[in-house]
């Protein structure tokens, strides 16, 4: 994939396909250590050891909407090309965590892409009943969103309401702008 945000979307979709009701997405950029780490952890149905081994190999999928699964193998290969790697930890009935690392400034590392649009698409087009806890840390600065807090404040107003969508996107874009301004300063 040309952008890491598309890999993030694939990981979120995997979590939702596994029945997750809560997903934690963490992105850490450490310029001193020259490291970029993306972690997605969910409370979905999890995988046994055999399924975990198959999941990082090509062509395996449990989804019924497609016949081939290349998301994790492509992400793993992308990370390894950039002096990083992919770790998959899962427990049946508990959930799954995928942690992928990259040398941040590696010439072959794909750009992050439009993560705001990716998050908005995932939040607004997916089934209801799940929450995202998102944190992006850039050196010592941090930005995040917890949709369970937003839902609590909104009461009966859904995240898909046009005014809420507009606010969410503005909040995310402004948060990113400030995060990188603080990091550059």
C-alpha positions in Angstrom: 0.0 0.0 0.0 1.2 3.5 -0.8 0.3 5.0 2.6 0.5 3.7 6.1 -2.9 5.1 6.8 -4.4 2.5 4.5 -2.6 -0.2 6.6 -4.2 1.4 9.7 -7.6 1.2 8.0 -7.0 -2.5 7.2 -6.1 -3.2 10.9 -9.2 -1.4 12.1 -11.3 -3.4 9.7 -9.7 -6.6 10.9 -10.6 -5.6 14.5 -14.2 -4.9 13.6 -14.5 -8.1 11.6 -13.3 -9.9 14.8 -16.2 -8.4 16.7 -14.2 -5.7 18.6 -16.2 -3.2 20.6 -13.2 -1.2 21.6 -10.1 -0.5 19.6 -6.9 1.3 20.7 -4.8 2.9 18.0 -1.5 4.3 19.1 1.0 6.0 16.9 4.4 7.0 18.3 7.0 9.0 16.5 10.3 9.3 18.3 12.7 11.5 16.2 15.7 10.8 18.6 15.3 7.1 18.3 14.4 7.4 14.6 11.4 5.2 15.2 7.7 5.1 14.1 5.5 2.6 15.9 1.8 1.9 15.1 -0.1 -0.3 17.5 -3.7 -1.5 17.2 -5.2 -3.4 20.1 -8.7 -4.7 20.2 -11.1 -6.7 22.4 -12.3 -8.9 19.6 -12.5 -12.7 19.6 -8.8 -13.2 19.3 -6.8 -16.0 17.5 -5.2 -19.2 18.6 -1.5 -19.8 17.8 -2.2 -21.6 14.6 -4.3 -18.8 13.2 -1.8 -16.2 14.3 0.9 -18.0 12.3 -1.3 -18.2 9.3 -2.4 -14.5 9.6 1.0 -13.1 8.9 1.5 -15.4 5.8 0.0 -14.5 2.4 -3.5 -15.4 1.2 -5.0 -16.3 4.6 -8.2 -14.7 5.7 -11.2 -15.5 7.8 -13.3 -12.8 6.2 -16.2 -14.0 4.0 -16.2 -10.7 2.0 -13.0 -11.7 0.2 -11.0 -14.8 -0.6 -7.5 -13.6 0.0 -5.7 -11.8 2.9 -2.6 -9.8 2.2 -2.9 -6.9 4.7 -0.7 -8.2 7.5 1.9 -9.8 5.2 2.2 -6.6 3.2 2.5 -4.5 6.3 5.1 -6.9 7.8 7.2 -6.7 4.6 6.9 -2.9 4.5 8.2 -2.8 8.1 11.0 -5.2 7.5 12.2 -3.2 4.4 12.5 -0.2 6.8 14.6 -1.9 9.5 11.4 -2.6 11.6 9.1 -5.5 12.2 5.6 -6.7 13.0 4.5 -8.3 16.2 1.2 -10.1 16.6 -0.2 -11.1 20.0 -3.6 -12.6 20.4 -5.6 -14.6 22.9 -8.9 -16.3 22.1 -11.7 -14.5 23.8 -9.5 -11.6 24.9 -8.4 -9.8 21.7 -5.5 -9.0 19.4 -2.6 -6.6 19.4 -0.6 -5.7 16.3 2.5 -3.6 16.8 4.5 -2.6 13.7 7.7 -0.5 13.8 9.7 1.3 11.1 12.9 3.3 11.0 11.2 6.7 10.8 13.4 8.3 8.2 14.0 5.2 6.1 13.9 6.0 2.4 11.5 3.1 1.7 9.0 4.0 4.5 5.7 4.9 3.0 4.2 8.3 4.1 1.6 8.3 6.8 -1.0 9.6 4.3 -4.2 11.3 5.3 -4.9 9.6 8.7 -7.7 12.0 9.5 -9.7 10.9 6.5 -8.9 7.3 7.3 -10.1 7.7 10.9 -13.2 9.6 9.8 -14.1 6.9 7.2 -13.6 4.1 9.8 -15.7 5.9 12.4 -18.5 7.0 10.2 -18.9 4.1 7.7 -18.5 1.2 10.1 -21.1 -0.5 12.2 -22.2 1.3 15.4 -21.4 0.0 18.9 -17.6 0.3 18.9 -15.3 2.9 20.3 -11.8 4.1 19.3 -9.2 5.3 21.7 -6.7 7.1 19.5 -3.4 8.6 20.6 -0.6 10.0 18.5 2.6 10.9 20.2 5.3 13.0 18.5 8.4 13.0 20.7 7.1 14.4 24.0 3.9 15.9 22.5 0.6 14.0 22.4 -2.8 14.3 20.7 -5.8 12.0 21.0 -9.5 11.2 20.8 -11.6 8.8 22.8 -15.0 8.3 21.1 -16.6 6.9 24.2 -16.0 10.3 25.9 -17.5 12.1 22.8 -20.5 9.8 22.8 -21.1 10.5 26.5 -21.0 14.2 25.9 -23.3 13.9 22.8 -25.9 11.8 24.5 -28.4 10.6 21.8 -26.7 12.5 19.0 -24.7 10.0 16.8 -21.2 10.5 15.6 -22.6 10.4 12.1 -24.7 13.6 12.6 -23.4 16.2 10.0 -22.5 18.8 12.7 -20.7 16.1 14.7 -18.8 14.8 11.7 -17.7 18.4 10.8 -16.6 19.0 14.4 -14.7 15.6 14.6 -12.8 16.2 11.4 -12.0 19.8 12.4 -10.8 18.6 15.8 -8.6 15.9 14.3 -7.1 18.2 11.6 -6.4 21.0 14.2 -5.0 18.5 16.6 -2.5 17.2 14.0 -1.5 20.7 13.0 -0.8 21.6 16.6 1.0 18.3 17.3 3.5 18.8 14.4 3.9 22.5 15.2 4.8 21.7 18.8 7.2 18.9 17.6 8.9 21.2 15.2 9.2 24.0 17.7 
